[in-house]
Amino acid sequence: MKKKTHAFNADELVRSVEDVRDAVTGRRKITLRTTTLPKPAPAIGPREVKRLRSRLKMSQPVFAAVLNVPVVTAISWEKGRRQPSGAALRLLEIAKHHPEVLTAA
C-alpha cells in the first residue's frame, strides 16, 4: 500500500487557526467567502421517519414536540402524505446521525 505524502504549509495552517479564532471571538463574521456551505439535507421517506422515531423510542406526540412540529405533521411524514422539507429535513438528518442531540434538548 502506497503512502500519500502531503505538503505541509505552515502559513496556511496559521491562517486557518487565526480565521477560526477571529470567528469565535467575534472579530470577523463568517461569510460565504470564509466558509463552504453544507450540502442540502437529503430527502427522507416515510419508513425512515418511522424507523428514526422508533430508534429514539418516542411516541408520535413526543417526537413531534421534540422536533417542534404539529403532531399531524409528524404523522403525515410517517404515512407518506407529506414530505419534510427545509429545516425539518436538516433536523431529521441531525437526529439520524446524532440522536443524543434531540434527547438532550
Number of C-alpha atoms within 10 A of each C-alpha: 3 4 5 6 6 6 6 8 8 9 9 10 11 10 11 13 12 12 17 14 13 14 15 12 10 10 10 13 12 15 10 8 6 13 8 9 8 6 6 9 16 11 14 15 16 19 13 15 20 17 14 19 22 13 11 16 11 14 11 19 15 13 21 18 13 13 17 11 13 14 16 12 16 25 19 15 20 21 15 14 10 14 17 21 14 10 10 15 17 16 16 24 17 15 18 19 10 11 16 12 12 16 11 6 7
